[in-house]
Amino acid sequence: MRYQPLNLGRWVLWSATAIVFVVAPLMFTESFALTLLIQMGTMIIFALSYNMLLGQGGMLSFGHAVYSGLGAYITVHALNLVGKGAFYIPVPLLPLVGGLAGLVFGVLFGYVTTRRAGTTFAMISLGIGEMVYACVLMFPGFFGGEAGISTNRVVGQPYLGLSFGPAIQVYYLVALWCFVCIAAMFALTQTPLGRMANAVRDNPERAEFVGYNTQHVRFLQLALSAFFAGVAGGLSCINFEIVSAENVSAIRSGGVLLATFIGGVPFFFGPILGAVVFIFFVVALSGFTKAWLLYLGLFFLVMVLYAPGGIASLLLMQIPVIRARRFGELAAPYVAAFAAALLALAGLIGIVEMVYRLSEQGARTELALLGFAFDARDLAPWIAFGAILAAGLAALRRATRWLGARWSSIQQDLLARQP
């Protein structure tokens, strides 16, 4: 797909991405789906900014929410000033205010945190995160305390006929910023700074030997990462119209860490996939069950144990098989493994939901799952779901063995064909 001086494959990929952003709300027209898409777009920027530290720079941070949260706080104050007529900036450019705020705090805190690497950096980032969270509660005059600061995104005269009151207008604003930020962060990976960040991640001693200041490289990478995190915070402020202490909390920092790991740290597009899956758990699944955190934790545990490269690694592993036209040999094992996993998941969901229902004081014990109504106090559903779980796990074990044997055979054939 290369035709000098154009890379046709890259043009096709970016064009397809833009088309997906445009047509997504036309395919999913419900208000809940639109809310889901908006939060996914914001989370994609946040996760990619975090991966600039972890995936590209090798810096494990436990306080990345500081930059998005403080960017959101500055954005909400700017938006309130616009509403009072004391300051003017078009609403579509407000995420840039958050980005600049994130950049300023990235320079301020990055000067301290990047003086060390590895575990020390992680601990310092955790300490700064807790310090900022404490300051949010200590200075309610600026941060609004636990209640936070509310705002109204519909201020001033409509910009190009857009008031950003309807959710569809907010979506396209988020989609535009998301596409621009994805392109900008990908471009940064192709720059000398991006390459040196990879070198510092892989072998800091050799990078210093050839004359580069590793602390300087880490500092620049963190500052730029903080800028994009601030953009995500600004978009979150516009969407929710409120900023609170939760925006800078360790929970939010842990959330972006989970999303990035689930998608795949070693790959640029991994955090995009991880952000989509994470928001599905947090927003969509949480509306149906109180056990969504347990399901998210189990999913994360399975990914770490069996796919440490994330969802992106699972997808990229299939490319050599597809190119060799051998993927059809894996179709039946994949279908069998998927069906067995669904069966085991059905049994697990039934048991978990019954446990949660019985643990709630005063709650009704009647449940309706998978089209069946039953009482969690009865013995029969426990036996039934336990049998389903056991059968699913047994079938999954046999299916994975079948898949593993077929996969190993194909890989051996591919290696034998190499010159």
Secondary structure, DSSP 8 states (H G I E B T S, - for coil): -EETTEEHHHHHHHHHHHHHHHHHHHH--SHHHHHHHHHHHHHHHHHHHHHHHHHHH----S-THHHHHHHHHHHHHHHHHHHHTS----GGGHHHHHHHHHHHHHHHHHHHHTTS-HHHHHHHHHHHHHHHHHHHHH-HHHH-TTT-EE--S--SS-BTTB-S-SHHHHHHHHHHHHHHHHHHHHHHHTSHHHHHHHHHHH-HHHHHHTT--HHHHHHHHHHHHHHHHHHHHHHHHHHHSEE-GGGGSHHHHHHHHHHHHHH-TTSTTHHHHHHHHHHIIIIIGGGT-TTHHHHHHHHHHHHHHH-TTHHHHHHHTHHHHHHTT-THHHHHHHHHHHHHHHHHHHHHHHHHHHHHHHHSTT---EEEETTEEEETTSHHHHHHHHHHHHHHHHHHHHHHHHHHHHHHHHHHHHHHH--
